[in-house]
Amino acid sequence: MAGAAAEQRRLATVVDSWRGRPVLVIGDAMLDDWRFAESDRLCREAPAPVLTLRRRISAAGGAANTAVNVAALGGLAVLVAPVGADVAGDELHDCLDRAGVWDRTVNQPGRPTPVKRRMLAGNQILLREDSGEPEDALDPDGVNNLLTALSCATEELRAAAGGEAPTLVVCDYGLGALPAPVRAWLVANRERYATVALDAHDLADWRGLAPTVVTPSFAEATRLLARAAGATPRAGGTELHLAHPDVDPADGPSELTVGAAPGAARALREATPANGAPASRAPANRAAGGGRSRADDAASGHDRVGPTADTAAPPEPVPPAERFVPTGEPIPGEDRVAMTGDGLSVTGTGVTVNAEAGEGVDRAVLAESRLAELREHTGADVVAVTLDTDGAVVGGADGEPRRSHSTPVPASHAVGAGDAYLAAMTLALAADAPLPTAAQLAQLAATITVSDTGTCVCRREDLLSALEVPVPDGGHPPVIGVDELATVVDAHRRDGRTVVFTNGCFDVLHRGHVRYLEQARTLGDLLVVAVNSDGSVRRLKGPDRPVNPVEDRAELLAALSCVDHVVVFEEDSPATLIEALRPDVYVKGGDYPPEMVPEAPLVRRLGGQVRTLGYVPDRSTSRIIERIRRHSQERENDLTTKPS
């Protein structure tokens, strides 16, 4: 028990170490639209249920959800992606704002924001409507704007990290956000990033990037190996057999016949130690890359559903002549899976999986046998092959495969957990965690997000709770006195933590406040918010303010997860507090340079730096109060004009 507790504390230390780490996410951003309905009858026109919409939820998807997971896990996330000038784009911006992601997306008029709309009854997805196609290519101006945003965001993150190179996550789901010029720029500027994670449907498009880690699904890894090997079959041994049709691989996703090489099933059983890796789990009727759990979905940011079945014991090998005859035609497209008529094959993700060909062969064993080749073909230091309900296989330079396991869940629970996996794996490797630790935390982040229907997001607090380690707060209440706060700040500073300080009235807490405070929190390890007392607010804002007393304002601020401590001050200026606390970073909101902040000279004299963060447009306490008053006046006028 003591060893387990020590291991959990070690993992929690890694989670704490990546807090505030700058991560730039670029790729295909989309909106997940969830519509929850009820049905108690069929329509007259067809045997179809009549649905009554009860609830609708919008969430960030694809690269946007990866950025949201990075922010939720405690990193400093910046998203660069093309987003349409449409309603879906507006909703996606709102999702990013709520999550505290620095939104550096590029507006693309005439190019719609990709959307996945799901209709559910109970816990069952009845249908999904997708919009956004690879044919919606960026025009030359769009490409140039994207490259400009990418370069500026890189330098912005470098400045926020004190000159250190940021981390890069590339999410290429084939929707056109990463055309050839953008890929070429990323390859040419690889040295500007310390850690690079790649999640791509087609890994062959990214030769030369030399990523730190790639996270292909089994199908994506298979496709890459097939293109590398051509039509040459592997003879004997435990290697994966890949038969490639005689077509140009550049034409897009290829049809592959996937199974064990001749004699592989028997060889695997004979080569398996008595107490070693199981070779008896047969991927019968299983689509490569289909049937994903959230752990596998973490690898590509998408949900894929396919039939699965296990056999208790492997049958006798099928003669080679019968083994490699594909049945049925593959269904094009990454997200479609279907069983062929004879029940022997499953097609999907551009791959045909012959069930008899792989009889008695564990996909994890096959993936382990090809990790070295995958590292060679991708140029990656680490390869994590995800295996839907079977977890993942991870390999690094030491040649030692690591296996993690996942729990099967309903498909509606398995959307976006791959993004959580990718975010946690990237943050852990960027924090120089050992590979086994990174793989363990990535799997845990994906697993704990699958408890309910919706797009998965793993929060830092959830990860620490799963490790049974309380979120550290130093034993001090969030609303704290000046003297006690000075002691707390000194203790944090001795431990090497960066103290961020900001102040304000925060009279009517609104979205602009929350976004501002979340961004401020990413600039250091501890955020202290100083709140003007009621008397101070009256002197600054007028006799009719504040609307809410300081006790309420302080408690609301303290309830925000991004705020560590709240202190109330009586003066009109926080200068006395700044001298007492000597913050490392002083943050103010406003669209003016730091030099215009009145407290800037004092902060710099004490050795700190000053940062200004822009407000959310049209979001302010004064505007909210004015709307309330105007609405109240309109109601009074309506009442007085009505006849008695």
For each residue, the residues with C-beta under 8 A, 3 or more apart:
1: 4 5
2: 5 6
3: 6 7
4: 1 7 8
5: 1 2 8 9 468
6: 2 3 9 10
7: 3 4 10 11
8: 4 5 11 12 467 468 469
9: 5 6 12 13 469
10: 6 7 13 14 437
11: 7 8 14 15 437 440 441 467 469
12: 8 9 15 16 464 467 469
13: 9 10 16 17
14: 10 11 17 18 428 431 433 437 441
15: 11 12 18 19 73 74 441 460 463 464 467
16: 12 13 19 472
17: 13 14 431 433
18: 14 15 21 73 74 75 427 428 430 431
19: 15 16 74 75 460 525
20: 74 75 76 498 522 523 524 525
21: 18 74 75 76 161 167 427 430 431
22: 75 76 78 157 158 160 161 164 166 167
23: 67 70 75 76 77 78 157 166 167 168 169 423 426 427 430
24: 78 80 150 153 154 157 166 167 168 169 193
25: 63 64 66 67 70 77 78 79 80 81 169 171
26: 63 79 80 81 150 168 169 170 171 177 178 182 186
27: 62 63 66 81 169 170 171 172 173 177 178 199
28: 62 63 81 114 171 172 173 174 175 176 177 178
29: 60 61 62 63 64 79 81 82 83 92 105 113 114 177
30: 61 62 63 64 92 113 114 115 116 132 175
31: 58 59 60 61 64 88 89 91 92 95 113 114 115 116
32: 58 59 60 61 65 115 116 118 415 416 455
33: 56 57 58 88 115 116 117 118
34: 56 57 58 59 118 120 453 454 455
35: 53 55 56 117 118 119 120
36: 53 54 55 56 57 120 453
37: 51 52 53 54 119 120 121 126
38: 51 52 54 121
39: 49 50 51 52 121
40: 50
41: 49 50
42: 47 48 49 50
43: 46 48 49 50
44:
45: 48
46: 43
47: 42
48: 42 43 45
49: 39 41 42 43 121 126
50: 39 40 41 42 43
51: 37 38 39 119 121 126
52: 37 38 39
53: 35 36 37 56
54: 36 37 38
55: 35 36
56: 33 34 35 36 53
57: 33 34 36 454
58: 31 32 33 34 91 92 94 95
59: 31 32 34 65 95 416 454 455 457
60: 29 31 32 64 65 67 68 92 95 96 99 101 455
61: 29 30 31 32 64 65 114 116 301 416 455
62: 27 28 29 30 65 66 114 171 173 175 301 302 419
63: 25 26 27 28 29 30 66 67 79 81 169 171 173 177 301
64: 25 29 30 31 60 61 67 68 79 81 92 95 96 101
65: 32 59 60 61 62 68 69 301 416 419 455 456 457
66: 25 27 62 63 69 70 169 171 199 301 419 422 423
67: 23 25 60 63 64 70 71 77 78 79 96 99 101 169
68: 60 64 65 71 72 77 95 96 99 101 419 457
69: 65 66 72 73 416 419 420 422 423 424 445 456 457 458
70: 23 25 66 67 73 75 76 77 101 169 423 426 427
71: 67 68 74 75 76 77 99 100 101 518 522
72: 68 69 99 457 458 459 460
73: 15 18 69 70 420 423 424 427 445 458 459 460 463
74: 15 18 19 20 21 71 427 460
75: 18 19 20 21 22 23 70 71 423 427 522
76: 20 21 22 23 70 71 102 157 160 161 522 523
77: 23 25 67 68 70 71 99 100 101 102
78: 22 23 24 25 67 101 102 104 153 156 157
79: 25 26 29 63 64 67 96 101 102 103 104 105
80: 24 25 26 104 105 106 146 149 150 153
81: 25 26 27 28 29 63 64 105 106 177
82: 29 105 106 108 111 138 142 146 177
83: 29 89 92 93 105 106 107 108 113
84: 88 89 107 108 109 110 111 112 113
85: 89 107 108 109 110
86: 89 90 112 113
87: 90 91
88: 31 33 84 91 92 112 113 115
89: 31 83 84 85 86 92 93 107 113
90: 86 87 93 94
91: 31 58 87 88 94 95
92: 29 30 31 58 60 64 83 88 89 95 96 105 113
93: 83 89 90 96 97 103 105
94: 58 90 91 97 98
95: 31 58 59 60 64 68 91 92 98 99
96: 60 64 67 68 79 92 93 99 101 103 105
97: 93 94 100 101 103 511 515 616
98: 94 95 511 514 515
99: 60 67 68 71 72 77 95 96 457
100: 71 77 97 515 518 519 521 522 562
101: 60 64 67 68 70 71 77 78 79 96 97
102: 76 77 78 79 153 156 519
103: 79 93 96 97
104: 78 79 80 149 152 153 156
105: 29 79 80 81 82 83 92 93 96 149
106: 80 81 82 83 142 145 146 149
107: 83 84 85 89
108: 82 83 84 85 111 138 142
109: 84 85
110: 84 85
111: 82 84 108 136 138 142
112: 84 86 88 115 131 132 136
113: 29 30 31 83 84 86 88 89 92 132
114: 28 29 30 31 61 62 130 131 132 175
115: 30 31 32 33 88 112 129 130 131 132
116: 30 31 32 33 61 128 129 130
117: 33 35 128 129 130 131
118: 32 33 34 35 125 127 128 412 415
119: 35 37 51 125 126 127 128 129
120: 34 35 36 37 123 124 125 126 412 453
121: 37 38 39 49 51 124 126
122:
123: 120 410 412 453
124: 120 121 410 412
125: 118 119 120 128 411 412
126: 37 49 51 119 120 121
127: 118 119
128: 116 117 118 119 125
129: 115 116 117 119
130: 114 115 116 117 335
131: 112 114 115 117
132: 30 112 113 114 115 136 175
133: 136 175 176
134: 137 174 175 176
135: 176
136: 111 112 132 133 175 176
137: 134 176 179
138: 82 108 111 142 143 146 176 177 179
139: 142 143
140: 143 144
141: 144 145
142: 82 106 108 111 138 139 145 146
143: 138 139 140 146 147 179 181 182
144: 140 141 147 148
145: 106 141 142 148 149
146: 80 82 106 138 142 143 149 150 177 182
147: 143 144 150 151 181 182 185
148: 144 145 151 152
149: 80 104 105 106 145 146 152 153
150: 24 26 80 146 147 153 154 182 185 186
151: 147 148 154 155 189
152: 104 148 149 155 156
153: 24 78 80 102 104 149 150 156 157
154: 24 150 151 157 158 166 189 192 193
155: 151 152 158 159
156: 78 102 104 152 153 159 160
157: 22 23 24 76 78 153 154 160 161 166
158: 22 154 155 161 163 164 165 166 192
159: 155 156 162 163
160: 22 76 156 157 522 523
161: 21 22 76 157 158 164 165 166
162: 159
163: 158 159
164: 22 158 161 194
165: 158 161 192 193 194
166: 22 23 24 154 157 158 161 193 194
167: 21 22 23 24 193 194 195 196 197 426 427 430
168: 23 24 26 186 193 195 196 197
169: 23 24 25 26 27 63 66 67 70 196 197 199 422 423 426
170: 26 27 178 186 196 197 198 199 200 206 209 211
171: 25 26 27 28 62 63 66 199 200 301 422
172: 27 28 177 178 198 199 200 201 202 205 206
173: 27 28 62 63 200 201 300 301 302 334
174: 28 134 201 202 334
175: 28 30 62 114 132 133 134 136
176: 28 133 134 135 136 137 138 179
177: 26 27 28 29 63 81 82 138 146 172 182
178: 26 27 28 170 172 182 183
179: 137 138 143 176 182 183
180: 183 184
181: 143 147 184 185
182: 26 143 146 147 150 177 178 179 185 186
183: 178 179 180 186 187 205 206 209
184: 180 181 187 188
185: 147 150 181 182 188 189
186: 26 150 168 170 182 183 189 190 209
187: 183 184 190 206 208 209
188: 184 185
189: 151 154 185 186 192 193
190: 186 187 193 196 209 210
191:
192: 154 158 165 189
193: 24 154 165 166 167 168 189 190 196
194: 164 165 166 167 430
195: 167 168 212 213 426 429 430
196: 167 168 169 170 190 193 209 210 211 212 213
197: 167 168 169 170 211 212 213 214 215 422 425 426 429
198: 170 172 203 206 209 211 213 214 215 378 380
199: 27 66 169 170 171 172 214 215 216 299 300 301 418 422
200: 170 171 172 173 203 205 206 214 216 220
201: 172 173 174 220 253 300 334
202: 172 174 205 220 223 253
203: 198 200 206 214 216 220 221 223 224 377 378
204: 207 223 224 227 249
205: 172 183 200 202
206: 170 172 183 187 198 200 203 209 211 378
207: 204 379
208: 187 379
209: 170 183 186 187 190 196 198 206 379
210: 190 196 379 380
211: 170 196 197 198 206 214 378 379 380 381
212: 195 196 197 380 381 382 429
213: 195 196 197 198 380 381 382 383 384 425 426 429
214: 197 198 199 200 203 211 374 378 380 382 383 384
215: 197 198 199 298 299 300 384 386 418 421 422 425
216: 199 200 203 220 221 224 299 300 374 383 384 385 386
217: 220 221 288 289 292 296 299 300 304 349 385 386 387 388
218: 221 222 288 289 363 367 385 386 387 388
219: 222 223 287 288 289 290 348 349 350 351
220: 200 201 202 203 216 217 223 224 289 299 300 349
221: 203 216 217 218 224 225 367 370 374 383 385
222: 218 219 225 226 240 242 256 258 288 351
223: 202 203 204 219 220 226 227 253 254 256 350 351
224: 203 204 216 220 221 227 228 374 377 378
225: 221 222 228 229 240 242 370 373 374 377
226: 222 223 229 230 242 244 254 256
227: 204 223 224 230 244 249 254
228: 224 225 373 377
229: 225 226 232 234 242 244
230: 226 227 244
231: 243 244 245 246
232: 229
233: 241 242 243 261
234: 229 237 239 240 241 242 261
235: 261 262
236: 261 262 263 264 267
237: 234 261 263 264 267
238: 260 261 264 267 268 271 365 366 369
239: 234 261 264 366 369 370
240: 222 225 234 258 260 261 366 369 370
241: 233 234 257 258 259 260 261 262 264 324 357
242: 222 225 226 229 233 234 256 257 258
243: 231 233 256 257 324
244: 226 227 229 230 231 249 254 256
245: 231 254 255
246: 231
247: 251 254
248: 251
249: 204 227 244 254
250:
251: 247 248 254
252: 350
253: 201 202 223 332 334 349 350
254: 223 226 227 244 245 247 249 251 350
255: 245 326 330 350 351 352
256: 222 223 226 242 243 244 350 351 352
257: 241 242 243 324 326 352 354 357
258: 222 240 241 242 288 351 352 353 354 357 358
259: 241 323 324 353 354 356 357 358 361
260: 238 240 241 264 265 268 323 357 358 359 360 361 366
261: 233 234 235 236 237 238 239 240 241 264
262: 235 236 241 320 323
263: 236 237 266 267 317 320
264: 236 237 238 239 241 260 261 267 268 361
265: 260 268 269 314 317 358 359 360 361
266: 263 269 270 317
267: 236 237 238 263 264 270 271
268: 238 260 264 265 271 272 279 360 361 362 365
269: 265 266 272 279 280 314 360
270: 266 267
271: 238 267 268
272: 268 269 276 277 278 279
273: 276 277
274:
275:
276: 272 273
277: 272 273 362 364 365 368
278: 272 281 362
279: 268 269 272 314 360 361 362 365
280: 269 311 312 313 314 360 362
281: 278 310 311 362 390
282: 309 310 311 314 355 358 359 360 361 362
283: 286 288 353 355 358 361 362 363
284: 309 310 311 355 358 359
285: 307 308 309 339 343 344 345 346 355
286: 283 290 291 306 307 308 309 346 353 355 363
287: 219 290 291 304 306 307 337 346 347 348 349 351 353
288: 217 218 219 222 258 283 348 349 351 353 363
289: 217 218 219 220 292 296 304 306 348 349 351 388
290: 219 286 287 304 305 306 307 337 346 348 349 388
291: 286 287 304 305 306 307 308 337 388 389
292: 217 289 295 296 297 302 303 304 305 386 388 389 414 418
293: 296 297 388 389 406 407 408 409 414 417 446 450
294: 297 298 406 409 413 414 415 416 417 418 420 421 446 447 449 450 456
295: 292 298 386 388 391 392 404 406 417 418 421 443 446 447
296: 217 289 292 293 299 300 304 386 387 388 389 392 406 418
297: 292 293 294 300 301 302 303 304 414 415 416 417 418 419 421 446 456
298: 215 294 295 301 386 417 418 419 420 421 422 425 442 445 446
299: 199 215 216 217 220 296 384 386 392 418 421 422
300: 173 199 201 215 216 217 220 296 297 386 418
301: 61 62 63 65 66 171 173 199 297 298 416 418 419 422
302: 62 173 292 297 334 335 418
303: 292 297 335 411 414 415 416
304: 217 287 289 290 291 292 296 297 334 335 337 348 349 388
305: 290 291 292 337 411 414
306: 286 287 289 290 291 337 346 348 388
307: 285 286 287 290 291 337 339 346
308: 285 286 291 388 389 408
309: 282 284 285 286
310: 281 282 284
311: 280 281 282 284 314 315 359 360
312: 280
313: 280
314: 265 269 279 280 282 311 359 360 361
315: 311 318 359 360
316:
317: 263 265 266 359 360
318: 315 322 323 356 357 359
319: 322 323
320: 262 263 323 324
321:
322: 318 319 325 356
323: 259 260 262 318 319 320 354 356 357
324: 241 243 257 259 320 354 357
325: 322 354
326: 255 257 345 352 354
327: 340 341 342 344 345 352 354
328: 340 341 342 345 347 352
329: 347
330: 255 347 348 350 351 352
331: 336 337 338 347 348
332: 253 336 350
333: 336 350
334: 173 174 201 253 302 304 349 350
335: 130 302 303 304 349
336: 331 332 333 348
337: 287 290 291 304 305 306 307 331 346 347 348 349
338: 331 346 347 348
339: 285 307 343 345 346
340: 327 328 343 344 345 346 347
341: 327 328
342: 327 328 345
343: 285 339 340
344: 285 327 340 354 355 356
345: 285 326 327 328 339 340 342 352 353 354 355
346: 285 286 287 290 306 307 337 338 339 340 352 353 355
347: 287 328 329 330 331 337 338 340 351 352 353
348: 219 287 288 289 290 304 306 330 331 336 337 338 351
349: 217 219 220 253 287 288 289 290 304 334 335 337
350: 219 223 252 253 254 255 256 330 332 333 334
351: 219 222 223 255 256 258 287 288 289 330 347 348
352: 255 256 257 258 326 327 328 330 345 346 347
353: 258 259 283 286 287 288 345 346 347 357 358
354: 257 258 259 323 324 325 326 327 344 345 357 358
355: 282 283 284 285 286 344 345 346 358 359
356: 259 318 322 323 344 359
357: 241 257 258 259 260 318 323 324 353 354
358: 258 259 260 265 282 283 284 353 354 355 361 363 366
359: 260 265 282 284 311 314 315 317 318 355 356
360: 260 265 268 269 279 280 282 311 314 315 317
361: 259 260 264 265 268 279 282 283 314 358 365 366
362: 268 277 278 279 280 281 282 283 365 366
363: 218 283 286 288 358 366 367 387 390
364: 277 367 368 387 390 391 393 403
365: 238 268 277 279 361 362 368 369
366: 238 239 240 260 358 361 362 363 369 370
367: 218 221 363 364 370 371 385 387 393
368: 277 364 365 371 393 395 401 403
369: 238 239 240 365 366
370: 221 225 239 240 366 367 373 374
371: 367 368 374 375 383 385 393 395 399 401
372: 375 376 395 399
373: 225 228 370 376 377
374: 214 216 221 224 225 370 371 377 378 380 383 385 395
375: 371 372 378 379 380 381 382 383 395 397
376: 372 373 379
377: 203 224 225 228 373 374
378: 198 203 206 211 214 224 374 375 383
379: 207 208 209 210 211 375 376
380: 198 210 211 212 213 214 374 375 383
381: 211 212 213 375 396 397
382: 212 213 214 375 394 395 396 429 435 438
383: 213 214 216 221 371 374 375 378 380 394 395
384: 213 214 215 216 299 392 393 394 421 425 439 442
385: 216 217 218 221 367 371 374 392 393 394
386: 215 216 217 218 292 295 296 298 299 300 391 392 418 421
387: 217 218 296 363 364 367 390 391 392 393
388: 217 218 289 290 291 292 293 295 296 304 306 308 406
389: 291 292 293 296 308 406 407 408
390: 281 363 364 387 405 406
391: 295 364 386 387 403 404 405 406 443
392: 295 296 299 384 385 386 387 403 404 406 421 439 442 443
393: 364 367 368 371 384 385 387 401 402 403
394: 382 383 384 385 401 402 403 404 435 439
395: 368 371 372 374 375 382 383 399 400 401 402
396: 381 382 399 400 435
397: 375 381
398: 435
399: 371 372 395 396
400: 395 396
401: 368 371 393 394 395
402: 393 394 395 435 436 439
403: 364 368 391 392 393 394
404: 295 391 392 394 439 440 442 443
405: 390 391 443
406: 293 294 295 296 388 389 390 391 392 443 446 447
407: 293 389 447 450
408: 293 308 389
409: 293 294 413 414 450
410: 123 124 413 414 453
411: 125 303 305 414 415
412: 118 120 123 124 125 415 453 454
413: 294 409 410 450 451 452 453 456
414: 292 293 294 297 303 305 409 410 411 417 450 456
415: 32 118 294 297 303 411 412 454 455 456
416: 32 59 61 65 69 294 297 301 303 419 420 449 455 456 457
417: 293 294 295 297 298 414 420 421 446 447 449 450 456
418: 199 215 292 294 295 296 297 298 299 300 301 302 386 421 422 446
419: 62 65 66 68 69 297 298 301 416 422 423 456
420: 69 73 294 298 416 417 423 424 445 446 449 456 457 458
421: 215 294 295 297 298 299 384 386 392 417 418 424 425 442 443 445 446
422: 66 69 169 171 197 199 215 298 299 301 418 419 425 426 442
423: 23 66 69 70 73 75 169 419 420 426 427 445 458
424: 69 73 420 421 427 428 438 441 442 444 445 446 458 463
425: 197 213 215 298 384 421 422 428 429 438 439 441 442
426: 23 70 167 169 195 197 213 422 423 429 430
427: 18 21 23 70 73 74 75 167 423 424 430 431
428: 14 18 424 425 431 433 437 438 441 442
429: 195 197 212 213 382 425 426 432 433 435 438
430: 18 21 23 167 194 195 426 427
431: 14 17 18 21 427 428
432: 429
433: 14 17 428 429 437 438 441
434: 437 438
435: 382 394 396 398 402 429 438 439
436: 402 439 440
437: 10 11 14 428 433 434 440 441
438: 382 424 425 428 429 433 434 435 441 442
439: 384 392 394 402 404 425 435 436 442 443
440: 11 404 436 437 443 444
441: 11 14 15 424 425 428 433 437 438 444 445 463
442: 298 384 392 404 421 422 424 425 428 438 439 445 446
443: 295 391 392 404 405 406 421 439 440 446 447
444: 424 440 441 447 448 463 466 467
445: 69 73 298 420 421 423 424 441 442 448 449 458 463
446: 293 294 295 297 298 406 417 418 420 421 424 442 443 449 450 456 458
447: 294 295 406 407 417 443 444 450
448: 444 445 451 458 462 463 466
449: 294 416 417 420 445 446 456 457 458 462
450: 293 294 407 409 413 414 417 446 447 456
451: 413 448
452: 413
453: 34 36 120 123 410 412 413
454: 34 57 59 412 415
455: 32 34 59 60 61 65 415 416
456: 65 69 294 297 413 414 415 416 417 419 420 446 449 450
457: 59 65 68 69 72 99 416 420 449
458: 69 72 73 420 423 424 445 446 448 449 462 463
459: 72 73 462 463 561
460: 15 19 72 73 74 463 464 471
461: 464 465 471 561
462: 448 449 458 459 465 466
463: 15 73 424 441 444 445 448 458 459 460 466 467
464: 12 15 460 461 467 469 470 471
465: 461 462 468 469 471
466: 444 448 462 463
467: 8 11 12 15 444 463 464
468: 5 8 465
469: 8 9 11 12 464 465
470: 464
471: 460 461 464 465
472: 16
473: 476 478 564
474: 488 491 492
475:
476: 473 480 484 488 565
477: 480
478: 473 558 563 564 565 566
479: 554 555 558 565 566 567 568
480: 476 477 484 485 488 565 566 567
481: 484 485 567
482: 485 486 567 569 577 580
483: 486 487
484: 476 480 481 487 488
485: 480 481 482 488 489 528 565 567 581
486: 482 483 489 490 580 581
487: 483 484 490 491
488: 474 476 480 484 485 491 492 565
489: 485 486 492 493 499 526 528 581 582 583
490: 486 487 493 494
491: 474 487 488 494 495
492: 474 488 489 495 497 499 525 526
493: 489 490 496 497 499 584
494: 490 491
495: 491 492
496: 493
497: 492 493 524 525 526
498: 20 523 524 525 526 584 585
499: 489 492 493 524 525 526 528 581 582 583 584 585
500: 520 521 523 524 525 526 527 528 583 584 585 586 587
501: 527 528 530 574 577 578 581 583 585 586 587
502: 516 517 520 527 528 529 530 586 587 588 589
503: 529 530 531 532 569 574 577
504: 513 529 530 531 532 589
505: 531 532 536 537 540 541 545 546 553 621
506: 509 513 529 531 553 556 557 621
507: 537 541 545 546 547 548 553 621
508: 547 548 621 624 625
509: 506 513 514 553 556 557
510: 513 514 619 620 621 624
511: 97 98 514 515 616 619
512: 515 516 589 615 616 619 620
513: 504 506 509 510 516 517
514: 98 509 510 511 517 518 560 562
515: 97 98 100 511 512 518 519 616
516: 502 512 513 519 520 589 613 615 616
517: 502 513 514 520 521 527 529 557 560 562 563
518: 71 100 514 515 521 522 562
519: 100 102 515 516 522 523 613
520: 500 502 516 517 523 527 562 587 611 613
521: 100 500 517 518 524 527 562 563
522: 20 71 75 76 100 160 518 519
523: 20 76 160 498 500 519 520 585 587 611
524: 20 497 498 499 500 521 527 584 585
525: 19 20 492 497 498 499 500
526: 489 492 497 498 499 500 564 565
527: 500 501 502 517 520 521 524 562 563 564 565
528: 485 489 499 500 501 502 564 565 566 567 581 583
529: 502 503 504 506 517 557 563 565 566 567
530: 501 502 503 504 566 567 568 569 574 577
531: 503 504 505 506 550 553 554 557 566 567 568 569
532: 503 504 505 536 537 540 550 568 569 572
533: 536 537 550 568 569 570
534: 537 538 546 549 550
535: 538 539 570
536: 505 532 533 539 540 569 570 571 572
537: 505 507 532 533 534 540 541 545 546 550
538: 534 535 541 542 543 545 546
539: 535 536 572
540: 505 532 536 537 572
541: 505 507 537 538 545 546
542: 538 545
543: 538
544:
545: 505 507 537 538 541 542
546: 505 507 534 537 538 541 549 550 553
547: 507 508 621 625
548: 507 508 552 553
549: 534 546 552 553
550: 531 532 533 534 537 546 553 554 568
551: 554 555
552: 548 549 555 556
553: 505 506 507 509 531 546 548 549 550 556 557
554: 479 531 550 551 557 558 566 568
555: 479 551 552 558 559
556: 506 509 552 553 559 560
557: 506 509 517 529 531 553 554 560 563 566
558: 478 479 554 555 563 565 566
559: 555 556
560: 514 517 556 557 563
561: 459 461
562: 100 514 517 518 520 521 527
563: 478 517 521 527 529 557 558 560 566
564: 473 478 526 527 528
565: 476 478 479 480 485 488 526 527 528 529 558
566: 478 479 480 528 529 530 531 554 557 558 563
567: 479 480 481 482 485 528 529 530 531 577
568: 479 530 531 532 533 550 554
569: 482 503 530 531 532 533 536 574 576 577
570: 533 535 536
571: 536 574 575 576
572: 532 536 539 540
573: 576 598 599
574: 501 503 530 569 571 577 578 599
575: 571 578 579 599 602
576: 569 571 573 579 580
577: 482 501 503 530 567 569 574 580 581
578: 501 574 575 581 582 583 586 599 602 603 606
579: 575 576 582 602 606
580: 482 486 576 577
581: 485 486 489 499 501 528 577 578
582: 489 499 578 579 606 607 608
583: 489 499 500 501 528 578 586 603 608
584: 493 498 499 500 524 607 608 609
585: 498 499 500 501 523 524 608 609 610 611
586: 500 501 502 578 583 597 599 600 603 608 609 610 611
587: 500 501 502 520 523 610 611 612 613
588: 502 594 597 599 610 611 612 613
589: 502 504 512 516 612 613 614 615
590: 612 614 615
591: 612 614 615
592: 596 597 612
593: 596 612
594: 588 597 600 610 611 612
595: 600
596: 592 593 600
597: 586 588 592 594 600 610 612
598: 573
599: 573 574 575 578 586 588 602 603 610
600: 586 594 595 596 597 603 604 610
601: 604 605
602: 575 578 579 599 605 606
603: 578 583 586 599 600 606 608 609 610
604: 600 601 607 608 609 610
605: 601 602
606: 578 579 582 602 603
607: 582 584 604
608: 582 583 584 585 586 603 604
609: 584 585 586 603 604
610: 585 586 587 588 594 597 599 600 603 604
611: 520 523 585 586 587 588 594
612: 587 588 589 590 591 592 593 594 597
613: 516 519 520 587 588 589
614: 589 590 591
615: 512 516 589 590 591 619 620
616: 97 511 512 515 516 619
617:
618: 623
619: 510 511 512 615 616 623
620: 510 512 615 623 624
621: 505 506 507 508 510 547 624 625
622: 625 626
623: 618 619 620 626 627
624: 508 510 620 621 627 628
625: 508 547 621 622 628 629
626: 622 623 629 630
627: 623 624 630 631
628: 624 625 631 632
629: 625 626 632 633
630: 626 627 633 634
631: 627 628 634 635
632: 628 629 635 636
633: 629 630 636 637
634: 630 631 637 638
635: 631 632 638 639
636: 632 633 639 640
637: 633 634 640 641
638: 634 635 641 642
639: 635 636 642
640: 636 637
641: 637 638
642: 638 639
643:
644:
